Structure formats: C-alpha cells, structure tokens
Amino acid sequence: MNDGHLQIGYHGCDVTVRDALVFGNLSPASSDNQYDWLGPGFYMFEGDADRALAFAETAANQPQRRLTARPIATPAVVGCIFSVHRCLDMTTRAGRLEFENAYLLLHARRIVTGEQVPMNAAANSGDEEMLLRGLDRAVFQFIHAKRAGTHSSEHFQAVRGAFRQGPEIAPSSGFHRDSHVQIALRDFTCIKGWFLPHGEQLLDDAQMANARAALQTAQLNYAKVRRRA
C-alpha cells in the first residue's frame, strides 16, 4: 500500500455528511476519540461498504455508546478514492516491528518519568473485545510524534490495520462476523475523489431537509447524554 496505487475505502456517516463530501461542500475531519484504535485520522473500511454501513447503523441505533464524535441520524456510506505512498501497515511484518519498537521505547520512557502506560480495555463489563484502545493510540501517537521533526518524506500518511471483531462464524474457524480492515487516513491530500456506493442516489431538496431535521434532533439528544455523563 506504499506504492501510490489507487485504493477504495468506505466511510460510515450520516447521509447529510455523505452528500456534502460528494458535492465538495465539506472537508473530511480527523477523528480522535477513545475508540480510534489506529490513532487520529479519517477512518474508512477498506473495500467493504456493507461493513461501513453496519457501523453507521450501530452508531445511529446505539447513541449512548458514543461511537462517533457527532451523531448519526440517517446511516449512509460514502466511498473514497485515495492514493497513499507512506503507510504504516499493521498487516505487514515491518509495520508490526515499527509498532513493537515504539511500544518498548514508550514504555521505557514512562518508567523513567513515572507516568502510567495507558491500557486497552473493554467498553462495558462483559465485552470480549477491547474497544477502548488507550495503549494502541498512545503508541501510534508516539510513532507520529517521533517523525514529526523529520523530513516530510518520512511521515506516515495513513495507518492500516486488520481487526478481528464479533462472534466466531464457525467453531475454530478463526473467521469472525464483524472483522474488517480499516484505514486511518492522516494526509487528506491523498484523497482523489468521493463517490456513492452502487445503487445509491444523492438526496433531493425535500429529502435533505428531512435528513437535516433528523440530524438536528439527534444532536440535541447527543448533547443531553453528554451533560448527564
């Protein structure tokens, strides 16, 4: 993924965000919350529109989980064409070695300073997956910070990782229902264009008005949940 060839990713979002990105009325925003296991970036599911839609639907149906920084009222998916030359690819041996070395160095420095090393943790009691990725995020941020003072040709434009998620499909198969490959895009100059998944259409004016009204209601509810927390 470091040779600059074209890639396709799918981003689950509200339908108003989808149309705004396609029309060019909105720029992508970097996500940086507790669930972002690859560190800060614009998150996409590699080549899997269905998985992106499932994420958007979960975020819309379970707003209390705060899976997105902003609420989703009408789940949708937008496709992105991008080209990356420098990717920290965690599906490769080189990527995992980079991460391992960074973790060991971060851990050593935290021991010297007396700071606690963040840990990955389950979001809720009973969860089998570690969805709160404090440790992973800290290591990726450490890697990016180390390269920040170097020549721009050494900066990672994206981070890519494969995540095993959901129940096992068949006993001992190793295949899990919600597994996916995700990309956290850091350099938005890599983006070549946006598109709608096959069979989807942009909203007309009346549909957009309804979608915006639904999103406004969702935003008010999101704010109430935040204040209670």
Number of C-alpha atoms within 10 A of each C-alpha: 15 14 10 13 10 13 15 19 21 27 25 27 25 24 23 22 22 23 22 15 19 18 12 11 9 12 11 15 13 16 18 17 17 18 19 21 23 25 28 22 21 19 27 25 26 22 17 17 23 14 21 26 20 16 22 26 19 14 23 22 14 13 18 12 12 17 19 20 10 16 25 29 25 20 23 25 27 26 26 23 15 19 20 21 14 18 21 25 21 17 13 11 10 12 16 15 12 16 20 13 13 19 20 12 14 16 16 13 13 13 12 8 8 9 10 9 16 14 13 17 16 13 16 12 7 7 10 13 14 16 17 19 21 20 16 19 23 20 25 21 15 18 20 17 12 12 14 13 10 10 8 10 10 12 20 21 23 27 22 23 21 15 14 16 16 13 14 15 12 10 8 7 8 10 15 15 12 15 15 18 17 23 24 24 28 21 16 18 11 17 17 12 13 20 18 18 15 8 5 11 9 15 15 8 9 8 12 15 13 14 17 17 13 14 20 15 12 19 16 12 14 18 13 11 13 11 7 6 6
